[in-house]
Amino acid sequence: MKSIVLINPNLVVQRNDPFTTGIVYMPVGLAYVAASLRAAGFDVNVIDAFAERPRQAIREGNFTLMGLTTSEVLDRFPENTGLVFIFALNLTNHNATANILRSIKQHRPELQVVILENTQAVTAYALKNVMGEFFDLGADYVLTGEGEHRVVDFVQAFWEQDGHKILNQLDGLGSTAFFNPPKNTIQDLDNLSFPAWDLFPLENYWNLRFAHGPQRDNRYLPLLTSRGCPYPCRFCVVPSTNDQKWRARSAANVVDEIEFCVNSFGVREFHIEDLDPTISDKRIREIAEEILHRKLNITWKIVAGTKVETIRSEETVDLMAKSGCRYISISPETGSPRVLKLMRKPFDLGHAVRLVTRMNQVGIRSQACFVLGFPGETDDDLQMTWDMVHELTKQGVDEIALFIITPVPGSAIYDEFQGYASLSEMNFTPTWRSDYKTLSKFRLKLYAQFLWWKFRYYPGKIVRQSFNFLRRRFETKMEMVPYRALVLKWLDRSAVTQD
């Protein structure tokens, strides 16, 4: 039997900003695809171009790529490789994805290469908007939509006699000759195999001591407890990749996975990477109750953000904390009601203040995320964001994150920006924007003011966070990010040249 190779691309860091770029995301979507292929009886090999050598830096213009060189990736191909899938994990990693694709087509032109879409991350991109670039680089196919079933269907058709006739009809598949938009989403998520983390270099991820969420324990794993999001935010790619639909796994199935990871990998810290995990207040309570019922001594964190209004009450927060929840990220996005309407993003400040206050009381660290530079935003709007940060800080929010808007392919505002030279430049520090310097100055001033407010209202937290930084046992991202930036800057000094 021929082997299938799944590739996770290198981590890409913008050299002038290791603070908001270079965020490590474990490829949970690819781990699900690997598990589905293995369950279907195929020989699967994973090459994690970042995590197999995460401390090797490769200099490439204004970027540093972390991980394997392209020749090292090719050296890891089994002799019987018959098909290659490259996971388009994040938009900022696009240059690495393109490099690997280009190298395969230069040195192994007989291999068919498929680019896989990541549908479950706000940091990803809709491949239908950029597939022409992949085809120009030599990709044979682009597969959009959720991958677990589509990849299995693709492989079965690909290796069947006359299978290419079937491929022309495959849901979500595109080539230079056709594109079939994805029609369906997976409804019964409980029937999916758990992610095949045994195929990934987990120790290398853990030893970095920085992740997307704040890593406190020596070991952690991400969870996807639900998929999709029902909200139409115009700056976000998710309405395009999920059709504003939300689907959830049952509480029992989620906790089954937690218990499996505790027993199989010795993991007791879990980072929930859902787009919006608390849409059902009833389900999130059931997850907490199931953890308590099984007496699992774990911690769990909502690290990718959630819609705070969907956490209905302080009682839900109490139950989450009792079951081990220690971190929740929420996304006000802006303090301006006018800009919220432009974004098509509803937000209830009063509800957020009540819940942040409760999180502070029960020991759940909280993050509030904001975006700056949305089209049409004014100085008055920015002042409202400043004022909202102040109010949330008084109520005990532990950290803020300030992102400058970038036009993600697939978002409603994608065509409203120009000036970037590479898709990897579409990150949270878009230096190509004509107003970047103004927005960057405001961002730095607000970060500094936030720290002063926090010291004024909660000086003990500042002391605690300093100790957490020194011990590398992070409770918030603001403790972890400076450490990550220092490591990436140090590694960049010894960067090698791409083969």
FIDO-185959 format. One record per residue (C-alpha): y, x, z; residue number from 1; residue in three letters; chain. Coordinates in pm, whole numbers, plus 50000, padded with zeros to 5 digits. Last residue first. Layout:
<rs>
[[Y,X,Z],NUM,"ALA","A"] ...
</rs>
This chain:
<rs>
[[52515,51797,50078],499,"ASP","A"] [[52791,51672,50308],498,"GLN","A"] [[52983,51948,50483],497,"THR","A"] [[52933,52019,50853],496,"VAL","A"] [[53154,51916,51145],495,"ALA","A"] [[53189,52151,51442],494,"SER","A"] [[53535,52031,51552],493,"ARG","A"] [[53433,51671,51480],492,"ASP","A"] [[53185,51687,51768],491,"LEU","A"] [[53466,51745,52018],490,"TRP","A"] [[53676,51461,51877],489,"LYS","A"] [[53374,51228,51885],488,"LEU","A"] [[53295,51317,52247],487,"VAL","A"] [[53656,51276,52361],486,"LEU","A"] [[53688,50942,52181],485,"ALA","A"] [[53367,50813,52339],484,"ARG","A"] [[53487,50910,52686],483,"TYR","A"] [[53822,50744,52623],482,"PRO","A"] [[53637,50429,52506],481,"VAL","A"] [[53406,50397,52808],480,"MET","A"] [[53654,50309,53082],479,"GLU","A"] [[53845,50071,52857],478,"MET","A"] [[53512,49921,52750],477,"LYS","A"] [[53452,49794,53099],476,"THR","A"] [[53186,49846,53367],475,"GLU","A"] [[53098,50199,53261],474,"PHE","A"] [[52869,50430,53451],473,"ARG","A"] [[52979,50763,53300],472,"ARG","A"] [[53032,50902,53654],471,"ARG","A"] [[53384,51025,53576],470,"LEU","A"] [[53472,50706,53391],469,"PHE","A"] [[53330,50484,53666],468,"ASN","A"] [[53533,50678,53923],467,"PHE","A"] [[53854,50616,53727],466,"SER","A"] [[53759,50252,53687],465,"GLN","A"] [[53728,50212,54064],464,"ARG","A"] [[54072,50363,54124],463,"VAL","A"] [[54230,50136,53863],462,"ILE","A"] [[54049,49838,54011],461,"LYS","A"] [[54182,49915,54357],460,"GLY","A"] [[54538,49904,54226],459,"PRO","A"] [[54499,49535,54134],458,"TYR","A"] [[54842,49371,54085],457,"TYR","A"] [[55067,49673,54030],456,"ARG","A"] [[54800,49898,53882],455,"PHE","A"] [[54705,49618,53643],454,"LYS","A"] [[55066,49562,53547],453,"TRP","A"] [[55111,49936,53481],452,"TRP","A"] [[54793,49951,53276],451,"LEU","A"] [[54903,49649,53075],450,"PHE","A"] [[55244,49809,53013],449,"GLN","A"] [[55077,50117,52863],448,"ALA","A"] [[54853,49905,52640],447,"TYR","A"] [[55155,49697,52540],446,"LEU","A"] [[55359,50004,52447],445,"LYS","A"] [[55069,50147,52242],444,"LEU","A"] [[55022,49822,52051],443,"ARG","A"] [[55395,49782,51982],442,"PHE","A"] [[55412,50135,51839],441,"LYS","A"] [[55102,50071,51628],440,"SER","A"] [[55254,49750,51490],439,"LEU","A"] [[55573,49928,51385],438,"THR","A"] [[55386,50224,51240],437,"LYS","A"] [[55144,49997,51051],436,"TYR","A"] [[55410,49787,50879],435,"ASP","A"] [[55339,49920,50530],434,"SER","A"] [[54964,49890,50596],433,"ARG","A"] [[54772,50202,50486],432,"TRP","A"] [[54725,50317,50847],431,"THR","A"] [[54482,50031,50903],430,"PRO","A"] [[54379,50105,51264],429,"THR","A"] [[54145,49813,51333],428,"PHE","A"] [[53936,49899,51028],427,"ASN","A"] [[53962,49831,50658],426,"MET","A"] [[53993,50199,50563],425,"GLU","A"] [[53614,50203,50517],424,"SER","A"] [[53667,49971,50219],423,"LEU","A"] [[53850,50254,50048],422,"SER","A"] [[54192,50302,49888],421,"ALA","A"] [[54391,50049,50090],420,"TYR","A"] [[54733,49933,49972],419,"GLY","A"] [[54702,49557,49923],418,"GLN","A"] [[54681,49255,50148],417,"PHE","A"] [[54679,48875,50098],416,"GLU","A"] [[54354,48865,49902],415,"ASP","A"] [[54129,48894,50208],414,"TYR","A"] [[54324,48635,50410],413,"ILE","A"] [[54049,48371,50404],412,"ALA","A"] [[53788,48626,50513],411,"SER","A"] [[53506,48725,50278],410,"GLY","A"] [[53611,49086,50240],409,"PRO","A"] [[53785,49174,50569],408,"VAL","A"] [[54162,49206,50530],407,"PRO","A"] [[54270,49415,50834],406,"THR","A"] [[54462,49282,51131],405,"ILE","A"] [[54568,49534,51396],404,"ILE","A"] [[54341,49510,51698],403,"PHE","A"] [[54453,49507,52061],402,"LEU","A"] [[54178,49505,52323],401,"ALA","A"] [[54256,49405,52681],400,"ILE","A"] [[54092,49495,53009],399,"GLU","A"] [[54004,49368,53354],398,"ASP","A"] [[54158,49022,53344],397,"VAL","A"] [[54259,48946,53703],396,"GLY","A"] [[54493,48646,53702],395,"GLN","A"] [[54799,48872,53693],394,"LYS","A"] [[54654,49046,53390],393,"THR","A"] [[54608,48711,53213],392,"LEU","A"] [[54975,48628,53265],391,"GLU","A"] [[55098,48969,53145],390,"HIS","A"] [[54875,48957,52838],389,"VAL","A"] [[55018,48613,52762],388,"MET","A"] [[55375,48745,52786],387,"ASP","A"] [[55307,49031,52544],386,"TRP","A"] [[55139,48787,52303],385,"THR","A"] [[55449,48568,52327],384,"MET","A"] [[55664,48874,52251],383,"GLN","A"] [[55454,48934,51940],382,"LEU","A"] [[55532,48581,51822],381,"ASP","A"] [[55904,48641,51874],380,"ASP","A"] [[55878,48962,51671],379,"ASP","A"] [[55731,48760,51386],378,"THR","A"] [[55380,48688,51253],377,"GLU","A"] [[55371,48551,50897],376,"GLY","A"] [[55055,48732,50792],375,"PRO","A"] [[54864,48839,51105],374,"PHE","A"] [[55001,49170,51231],373,"GLY","A"] [[54837,49195,51570],372,"LEU","A"] [[54498,49070,51687],371,"VAL","A"] [[54420,49011,52054],370,"PHE","A"] [[54106,49049,52265],369,"CYS","A"] [[54081,48961,52635],368,"ALA","A"] [[53815,49140,52840],367,"GLN","A"] [[53659,49028,53167],366,"SER","A"] [[53449,49195,53438],365,"ARG","A"] [[53233,48946,53626],364,"ILE","A"] [[53244,49007,54001],363,"GLY","A"] [[53258,48650,54138],362,"VAL","A"] [[53633,48629,54211],361,"GLN","A"] [[53748,48802,53893],360,"ASN","A"] [[53530,48574,53686],359,"MET","A"] [[53689,48277,53865],358,"ARG","A"] [[54042,48389,53781],357,"THR","A"] [[53935,48455,53422],356,"VAL","A"] [[53796,48099,53417],355,"LEU","A"] [[54115,47934,53538],354,"ARG","A"] [[54338,48148,53313],353,"VAL","A"] [[54123,48069,53008],352,"ALA","A"] [[54141,47696,53078],351,"HIS","A"] [[54519,47712,53102],350,"GLY","A"] [[54545,47921,52787],349,"LEU","A"] [[54349,47674,52571],348,"ASP","A"] [[54294,47833,52229],347,"PHE","A"] [[54239,47682,51884],346,"PRO","A"] [[54221,47923,51587],345,"LYS","A"] [[54329,47799,51246],344,"ARG","A"] [[54497,48140,51201],343,"MET","A"] [[54826,47981,51097],342,"LEU","A"] [[54786,47735,51384],341,"LYS","A"] [[54725,48021,51627],340,"LEU","A"] [[55033,48188,51481],339,"VAL","A"] [[55248,47890,51582],338,"ARG","A"] [[55092,47866,51928],337,"PRO","A"] [[55189,48233,51985],336,"SER","A"] [[55007,48429,52255],335,"GLY","A"] [[54768,48578,52003],334,"THR","A"] [[54395,48652,51956],333,"GLU","A"] [[54288,48458,52272],332,"PRO","A"] [[53945,48619,52227],331,"SER","A"] [[53710,48635,52527],330,"ILE","A"] [[53481,48918,52638],329,"SER","A"] [[53252,48854,52934],328,"ILE","A"] [[53101,49118,53162],327,"TYR","A"] [[52868,49123,53465],326,"ARG","A"] [[52621,48840,53408],325,"CYS","A"] [[52329,48894,53648],324,"GLY","A"] [[52184,48549,53719],323,"SER","A"] [[52431,48480,54003],322,"LYS","A"] [[52721,48569,53775],321,"ALA","A"] [[52612,48320,53511],320,"MET","A"] [[52567,48050,53777],319,"LEU","A"] [[52917,48109,53914],318,"ASP","A"] [[53069,48105,53564],317,"VAL","A"] [[52896,47773,53496],316,"THR","A"] [[53038,47634,53821],315,"GLU","A"] [[53386,47751,53716],314,"GLU","A"] [[53361,47509,53427],313,"SER","A"] [[53303,47441,53060],312,"ARG","A"] [[53233,47778,52907],311,"ILE","A"] [[53301,47650,52553],310,"THR","A"] [[53674,47691,52617],309,"GLU","A"] [[53626,48068,52641],308,"VAL","A"] [[53515,48102,52281],307,"LYS","A"] [[53294,48411,52300],306,"THR","A"] [[53327,48784,52253],305,"GLY","A"] [[53109,49064,52120],304,"ALA","A"] [[53017,49202,52464],303,"VAL","A"] [[52875,48904,52652],302,"ILE","A"] [[52703,49106,52923],301,"LYS","A"] [[52369,49091,53096],300,"TRP","A"] [[52237,49254,53411],299,"THR","A"] [[51874,49248,53516],298,"ILE","A"] [[51649,49189,53817],297,"ASN","A"] [[51433,48915,53667],296,"LEU","A"] [[51330,48660,53930],295,"LYS","A"] [[51158,48438,53672],294,"ARG","A"] [[51346,48133,53798],293,"HIS","A"] [[51672,48331,53813],292,"LEU","A"] [[51648,48437,53450],291,"ILE","A"] [[51552,48080,53357],290,"GLU","A"] [[51855,47940,53544],289,"GLU","A"] [[52091,48176,53362],288,"ALA","A"] [[51942,48084,53024],287,"ILE","A"] [[51959,47714,53115],286,"GLU","A"] [[52327,47750,53205],285,"ARG","A"] [[52392,47911,52867],284,"ILE","A"] [[52206,47620,52705],283,"ARG","A"] [[52404,47346,52882],282,"LYS","A"] [[52737,47513,52802],281,"ASP","A"] [[52643,47497,52435],280,"SER","A"] [[52894,47695,52231],279,"ILE","A"] [[52839,47978,52481],278,"THR","A"] [[52693,48245,52252],277,"PRO","A"] [[52973,48271,51994],276,"ASP","A"] [[52925,48552,51741],275,"LEU","A"] [[52626,48671,51936],274,"ASP","A"] [[52609,49037,52045],273,"GLU","A"] [[52473,48981,52397],272,"ILE","A"] [[52438,49322,52562],271,"HIS","A"] [[52137,49353,52791],270,"PHE","A"] [[52084,49590,53084],269,"GLU","A"] [[51742,49609,53250],268,"ARG","A"] [[51548,49805,52989],267,"VAL","A"] [[51213,49966,53076],266,"GLY","A"] [[51111,49957,52711],265,"PHE","A"] [[50803,49735,52699],264,"SER","A"] [[50817,49546,53031],263,"ASN","A"] [[51193,49493,53049],262,"VAL","A"] [[51209,49436,52673],261,"CYS","A"] [[50940,49165,52691],260,"PHE","A"] [[51117,48999,52986],259,"GLU","A"] [[51442,48984,52791],258,"ILE","A"] [[51260,48852,52485],257,"GLU","A"] [[51093,48576,52688],256,"ASP","A"] [[51437,48508,52840],255,"VAL","A"] [[51574,48425,52497],254,"VAL","A"] [[51269,48215,52407],253,"ASN","A"] [[51293,48014,52730],252,"ALA","A"] [[51665,47949,52678],251,"ALA","A"] [[51600,47812,52333],250,"SER","A"] [[51746,47995,52036],249,"ARG","A"] [[52069,47862,51896],248,"ALA","A"] [[52229,47759,51570],247,"ARG","A"] [[52598,47738,51486],246,"TRP","A"] [[52736,47639,51145],245,"LYS","A"] [[53081,47727,51014],244,"GLN","A"] [[52936,47815,50672],243,"ASP","A"] [[52769,48127,50818],242,"ASN","A"] [[52876,48418,50592],241,"THR","A"] [[53210,48273,50480],240,"SER","A"] [[53313,48123,50815],239,"PRO","A"] [[53206,48457,50972],238,"VAL","A"] [[53442,48683,50777],237,"VAL","A"] [[53732,48632,51021],236,"CYS","A"] [[54109,48641,50964],235,"PHE","A"] [[54123,48271,50871],234,"ARG","A"] [[53950,48139,51184],233,"CYS","A"] [[53738,47837,51079],232,"PRO","A"] [[53534,47775,51401],231,"TYR","A"] [[53171,47657,51406],230,"PRO","A"] [[53015,47999,51473],229,"CYS","A"] [[52688,48147,51348],228,"GLY","A"] [[52375,48262,51522],227,"ARG","A"] [[52233,48236,51872],226,"SER","A"] [[52066,48450,52139],225,"THR","A"] [[52117,48775,51951],224,"LEU","A"] [[52044,49043,52211],223,"LEU","A"] [[52141,49409,52231],222,"PRO","A"] [[51943,49666,52430],221,"LEU","A"] [[52030,49888,52728],220,"TYR","A"] [[51902,50200,52900],219,"ARG","A"] [[52064,50449,53139],218,"ASN","A"] [[52261,50171,53307],217,"ASP","A"] [[52637,50120,53286],216,"ARG","A"] [[52700,50087,52914],215,"GLN","A"] [[53020,49894,52838],214,"PRO","A"] [[52955,49699,52518],213,"GLY","A"] [[52971,49851,52172],212,"HIS","A"] [[52792,50162,52297],211,"ALA","A"] [[52866,50481,52487],210,"PHE","A"] [[52642,50697,52704],209,"ARG","A"] [[52516,50888,52398],208,"LEU","A"] [[52177,50926,52567],207,"ASN","A"] [[52096,50556,52520],206,"TRP","A"] [[52134,50560,52144],205,"TYR","A"] [[51925,50875,52110],204,"ASN","A"] [[51660,50733,52342],203,"GLU","A"] [[51632,50426,52119],202,"LEU","A"] [[51529,50614,51807],201,"PRO","A"] [[51425,50296,51614],200,"PHE","A"] [[51080,50169,51510],199,"LEU","A"] [[50996,50053,51864],198,"ASP","A"] [[51304,49828,51843],197,"TRP","A"] [[51117,49585,51618],196,"ALA","A"] [[51339,49284,51693],195,"PRO","A"] [[51143,48987,51837],194,"PHE","A"] [[50947,48792,51577],193,"SER","A"] [[51123,48479,51453],192,"LEU","A"] [[50977,48141,51550],191,"ASN","A"] [[51241,48075,51816],190,"ASP","A"] [[51513,48086,51548],189,"LEU","A"] [[51401,47750,51409],188,"ASP","A"] [[51695,47665,51184],187,"GLN","A"] [[51712,47971,50962],186,"ILE","A"] [[51999,47923,50718],185,"THR","A"] [[51982,47781,50368],184,"ASN","A"] [[52163,47796,50039],183,"LYS","A"] [[52244,48163,49989],182,"PRO","A"] [[52440,48204,49665],181,"PRO","A"] [[52221,48294,49365],180,"ASN","A"] [[52386,48574,49170],179,"PHE","A"] [[52287,48683,48821],178,"PHE","A"] [[52274,48965,48563],177,"ALA","A"] [[52419,49261,48753],176,"THR","A"] [[52204,49155,49046],175,"SER","A"] [[52232,48900,49327],174,"GLY","A"] [[51987,48739,49567],173,"LEU","A"] [[52080,48470,49820],172,"GLY","A"] [[51798,48226,49731],171,"ASP","A"] [[51551,48382,49491],170,"LEU","A"] [[51549,48220,49146],169,"GLN","A"] [[51586,48536,48935],168,"ASN","A"] [[51340,48702,49171],167,"LEU","A"] [[51064,48466,49054],166,"ILE","A"] [[51088,48596,48698],165,"LYS","A"] [[51083,48944,48845],164,"HIS","A"] [[50744,48868,48995],163,"GLY","A"] [[50570,48873,48658],162,"ASP","A"] [[50283,49044,48839],161,"GLN","A"] [[50367,49043,49209],160,"GLU","A"] [[50524,49342,49378],159,"TRP","A"] [[50883,49219,49363],158,"PHE","A"] [[50787,48860,49447],157,"ALA","A"] [[50626,48956,49778],156,"GLN","A"] [[50907,49199,49856],155,"VAL","A"] [[51178,48939,49785],154,"PHE","A"] [[51012,48664,49987],153,"ASP","A"] [[50978,48901,50284],152,"VAL","A"] [[51342,49005,50247],151,"VAL","A"] [[51455,48642,50223],150,"ARG","A"] [[51270,48535,50537],149,"HIS","A"] [[51428,48783,50781],148,"GLU","A"] [[51743,48860,50584],147,"GLY","A"] [[52002,48599,50675],146,"GLU","A"] [[52243,48551,50386],145,"GLY","A"] [[52308,48793,50101],144,"THR","A"] [[52070,49026,49918],143,"LEU","A"] [[52230,49270,49674],142,"VAL","A"] [[52008,49408,49400],141,"TYR","A"] [[51957,49713,49181],140,"ASP","A"] [[52225,49923,49343],139,"ALA","A"] [[52350,50199,49112],138,"GLY","A"] [[52698,50289,49236],137,"LEU","A"] [[52859,50042,48994],136,"ASP","A"] [[52622,49777,49133],135,"PHE","A"] [[52748,49846,49485],134,"PHE","A"] [[53111,49818,49372],133,"GLU","A"] [[53039,49488,49196],132,"GLY","A"] [[52885,49354,49517],131,"MET","A"] [[53226,49350,49687],130,"VAL","A"] [[53311,48982,49740],129,"ASN","A"] [[52950,48860,49739],128,"LYS","A"] [[52881,49121,50005],127,"LEU","A"] [[53065,48928,50277],126,"ALA","A"] [[53169,49190,50531],125,"TYR","A"] [[53066,49305,50879],124,"ALA","A"] [[53288,49360,51187],123,"THR","A"] [[53276,48991,51280],122,"VAL","A"] [[52899,49033,51311],121,"ALA","A"] [[52600,48810,51243],120,"GLN","A"] [[52571,48793,50862],119,"THR","A"] [[52483,49155,50793],118,"ASN","A"] [[52411,49174,50420],117,"GLU","A"] [[52130,49385,50278],116,"LEU","A"] [[52177,49622,49983],115,"ILE","A"] [[51860,49657,49770],114,"VAL","A"] [[51748,49982,49607],113,"VAL","A"] [[51469,50017,49350],112,"GLN","A"] [[51330,50369,49339],111,"LEU","A"] [[51282,50547,49005],110,"GLU","A"] [[51627,50706,49032],109,"PRO","A"] [[51515,50925,49324],108,"ARG","A"] [[51766,51213,49326],107,"HIS","A"] [[52084,51063,49181],106,"GLN","A"] [[52005,50700,49262],105,"LYS","A"] [[51911,50788,49618],104,"ILE","A"] [[52229,50995,49660],103,"SER","A"] [[52458,50717,49539],102,"ARG","A"] [[52302,50462,49772],101,"LEU","A"] [[52330,50698,50069],100,"ILE","A"] [[52694,50774,49990],99,"ASN","A"] [[52781,50406,49942],98,"ALA","A"] [[52637,50307,50279],97,"THR","A"] [[52824,50597,50441],96,"ALA","A"] [[53151,50493,50279],95,"ASN","A"] [[53094,50132,50390],94,"HIS","A"] [[53061,50219,50759],93,"ASN","A"] [[53394,50052,50841],92,"THR","A"] [[53267,49726,50690],91,"LEU","A"] [[52971,49714,50925],90,"ASN","A"] [[52592,49700,50901],89,"LEU","A"] [[52545,49697,50524],88,"ALA","A"] [[52171,49757,50571],87,"PHE","A"] [[52015,49968,50295],86,"ILE","A"] [[51678,49845,50163],85,"PHE","A"] [[51445,50076,49973],84,"VAL","A"] [[51125,49999,49779],83,"LEU","A"] [[50812,50189,49679],82,"GLY","A"] [[50794,50480,49918],81,"THR","A"] [[50446,50638,49897],80,"ASN","A"] [[50562,50990,49976],79,"GLU","A"] [[50741,50867,50288],78,"PRO","A"] [[51122,50904,50274],77,"PHE","A"] [[51251,51128,50553],76,"ARG","A"] [[51368,51403,50318],75,"ASP","A"] [[51594,51148,50149],74,"LEU","A"] [[51786,51088,50472],73,"VAL","A"] [[51815,51462,50533],72,"GLU","A"] [[51958,51501,50182],71,"SER","A"] [[52215,51230,50259],70,"THR","A"] [[52326,51417,50571],69,"THR","A"] [[52206,51264,50895],68,"LEU","A"] [[52432,51138,51171],67,"GLY","A"] [[52803,51085,51227],66,"MET","A"] [[53038,51056,50932],65,"LEU","A"] [[53389,51185,50991],64,"THR","A"] [[53670,51035,50789],63,"PHE","A"] [[54006,51141,50648],62,"ASN","A"] [[53837,51356,50385],61,"GLY","A"] [[53462,51366,50447],60,"GLU","A"] [[53353,51588,50738],59,"ARG","A"] [[52996,51541,50858],58,"ILE","A"] [[52938,51532,51234],57,"ALA","A"] [[52594,51580,51389],56,"GLN","A"] [[52574,51426,51737],55,"ARG","A"] [[52398,51105,51629],54,"PRO","A"] [[52098,51271,51464],53,"ARG","A"] [[51833,51003,51431],52,"GLU","A"] [[52091,50753,51554],51,"ALA","A"] [[52319,50756,51252],50,"PHE","A"] [[52091,50764,50947],49,"ALA","A"] [[51847,50529,51117],48,"ASP","A"] [[51551,50558,50883],47,"ILE","A"] [[51305,50275,50943],46,"VAL","A"] [[50959,50273,50783],45,"ASN","A"] [[50768,49950,50716],44,"VAL","A"] [[50416,49905,50578],43,"ASP","A"] [[50391,49531,50503],42,"PHE","A"] [[50167,49279,50681],41,"GLY","A"] [[50399,48977,50706],40,"ALA","A"] [[50457,49052,51076],39,"ALA","A"] [[50572,49400,50975],38,"ARG","A"] [[50823,49257,50730],37,"LEU","A"] [[50954,49013,50990],36,"SER","A"] [[50985,49285,51256],35,"ALA","A"] [[51175,49516,51020],34,"ALA","A"] [[51411,49231,50930],33,"VAL","A"] [[51479,49163,51300],32,"TYR","A"] [[51548,49533,51363],31,"ALA","A"] [[51787,49528,51068],30,"LEU","A"] [[51985,49245,51226],29,"GLY","A"] [[51989,49425,51562],28,"VAL","A"] [[52151,49732,51411],27,"PRO","A"] [[52282,49893,51735],26,"MET","A"] [[52658,49898,51711],25,"TYR","A"] [[52840,50218,51805],24,"VAL","A"] [[53219,50201,51775],23,"ILE","A"] [[53350,50500,51578],22,"GLY","A"] [[53688,50342,51513],21,"THR","A"] [[53926,50195,51772],20,"THR","A"] [[53959,50508,51988],19,"PHE","A"] [[53848,50778,51743],18,"PRO","A"] [[54174,50729,51553],17,"ASP","A"] [[54307,51008,51331],16,"ASN","A"] [[53957,51102,51213],15,"ARG","A"] [[53856,50754,51106],14,"GLN","A"] [[53496,50748,51229],13,"VAL","A"] [[53200,50635,51018],12,"VAL","A"] [[52858,50578,51180],11,"LEU","A"] [[52586,50660,50933],10,"ASN","A"] [[52386,50392,50753],9,"PRO","A"] [[52079,50198,50880],8,"ASN","A"] [[51805,50240,50621],7,"ILE","A"] [[51490,50031,50573],6,"LEU","A"] [[51211,50196,50374],5,"VAL","A"] [[50920,49988,50244],4,"ILE","A"] [[50593,50175,50195],3,"SER","A"] [[50348,50124,49913],2,"LYS","A"] [[50000,50000,50000],1,"MET","A"] 
</rs>
